[in-house]
């Protein structure tokens, strides 16, 4: 699957689940309508939207995520739209964490000067 490059970030849409492992870094906008499962030394620079099943799992090495991450549960297990938003799931095991980076976000959005604002954030204590 093409993941874009630092010089040419791209829009990647996966209609369903995406399971990635190995040693790779993607650039641009990634949209996944199912579950997103990343393992190994996978990283991303840009924006990741996990909309649908609302499950994001990362079990990885030391690559970075310089991005914005949005996870929303809009479908049930049968992929039927929910009447209201469900509870999304983010499971993080390993890696360096997610670093908000407005430069990569603007690059993922085509260099547009859109008013991307941080509305909230949550820091998780590393045990």
C-alpha positions as CSV (number, residue, x, y, z in Angstrom):
1,X,0.0,0.0,0.0
2,X,1.5,3.4,-0.9
3,X,2.0,5.6,2.1
4,X,3.2,8.9,0.6
5,X,6.6,10.4,1.2
6,X,7.8,13.5,3.1
7,X,8.1,15.4,-0.2
8,X,4.7,14.1,-1.5
9,X,2.2,13.3,1.3
10,X,-1.0,11.7,0.0
11,X,-4.5,10.8,1.0
12,X,-5.0,7.1,1.8
13,X,-8.5,5.8,2.4
14,X,-9.1,2.3,3.6
15,X,-12.8,1.2,3.5
16,X,-12.7,-1.4,6.3
17,X,-9.9,-2.6,8.6
18,X,-6.2,-1.9,8.2
19,X,-3.5,-4.0,9.7
20,X,0.0,-2.8,9.2
21,X,3.3,-4.1,10.6
22,X,7.0,-3.9,9.9
23,X,9.1,-0.9,9.4
24,X,7.4,2.0,7.6
25,X,6.4,5.6,7.9
26,X,3.4,7.1,6.2
27,X,2.8,10.7,5.2
28,X,-0.4,12.7,4.6
29,X,-4.0,11.9,5.5
30,X,-5.0,8.3,6.5
31,X,-8.7,7.5,6.7
32,X,-9.8,4.1,8.1
33,X,-13.5,3.2,8.3
34,X,-12.9,0.0,10.3
35,X,-10.3,-0.9,12.9
36,X,-6.7,0.3,12.7
37,X,-4.1,-2.0,14.0
38,X,-0.4,-1.0,13.8
39,X,2.5,-3.2,15.0
40,X,6.3,-3.0,14.6
41,X,8.1,0.1,13.8
42,X,5.3,1.9,12.0
43,X,4.9,5.7,12.2
44,X,2.9,8.5,10.6
45,X,3.4,12.2,9.8
46,X,0.1,14.0,9.2
47,X,-3.5,13.2,10.2
48,X,-5.1,9.8,11.0
49,X,-8.9,9.5,11.1
50,X,-10.3,6.2,12.4
51,X,-14.0,6.6,11.9
52,X,-16.5,3.7,11.9
53,X,-15.5,0.9,14.3
54,X,-13.6,3.4,16.3
55,X,-10.7,1.1,17.4
56,X,-7.0,2.1,17.2
57,X,-4.4,-0.3,18.4
58,X,-0.6,0.3,18.4
59,X,1.9,-2.2,19.6
60,X,5.2,-1.0,18.3
61,X,8.8,0.0,18.4
62,X,10.5,3.4,18.4
63,X,9.0,5.2,15.4
64,X,7.2,8.5,15.9
65,X,3.7,9.7,15.2
66,X,3.8,13.5,14.4
67,X,0.2,14.1,13.7
68,X,-3.3,14.6,14.8
69,X,-5.3,11.5,15.7
70,X,-9.1,11.4,15.6
71,X,-11.0,8.2,16.6
72,X,-14.8,8.0,16.5
73,X,-17.1,5.0,16.9
74,X,-20.0,5.6,14.4
75,X,-20.8,1.9,13.6
76,X,-21.7,-1.2,15.5
77,X,-19.8,-4.6,14.9
78,X,-22.0,-5.3,11.9
79,X,-21.0,-1.9,10.4
80,X,-24.5,-0.5,10.9
81,X,-24.5,3.2,11.7
82,X,-25.2,3.9,15.4
83,X,-28.0,6.4,16.3
84,X,-25.5,8.2,18.6
85,X,-21.7,8.1,18.9
86,X,-20.3,5.1,20.7
87,X,-17.2,4.9,22.9
88,X,-14.0,4.8,20.8
89,X,-11.0,2.6,21.8
90,X,-7.3,3.6,21.8
91,X,-4.8,0.9,22.9
92,X,-1.2,2.1,23.0
93,X,1.6,-0.3,23.8
94,X,5.1,0.9,23.0
95,X,6.5,3.6,20.7
96,X,7.4,7.2,21.5
97,X,3.8,8.5,21.7
98,X,1.9,10.9,19.5
99,X,3.3,14.4,19.0
100,X,1.0,17.1,17.8
101,X,2.8,18.7,14.8
102,X,0.9,21.5,13.0
103,X,3.5,21.5,10.1
104,X,2.8,17.8,9.2
105,X,-1.0,18.4,9.7
106,X,-0.9,21.4,7.3
107,X,1.1,19.3,4.8
108,X,-1.5,16.4,5.1
109,X,-4.3,18.9,4.4
110,X,-2.6,20.0,1.1
111,X,-0.7,23.0,2.6
112,X,-3.9,24.9,3.2
113,X,-3.9,27.4,6.0
114,X,-7.0,25.8,7.7
115,X,-7.8,26.9,11.2
116,X,-6.8,23.6,12.9
117,X,-7.1,24.1,16.6
118,X,-6.4,21.9,19.6
119,X,-9.7,21.7,21.5
120,X,-8.5,19.2,24.1
121,X,-5.7,16.8,24.8
122,X,-5.0,14.1,27.3
123,X,-1.6,13.1,28.7
124,X,-1.3,9.5,29.7
125,X,1.2,8.6,32.4
126,X,3.8,6.0,31.2
127,X,4.1,3.3,33.9
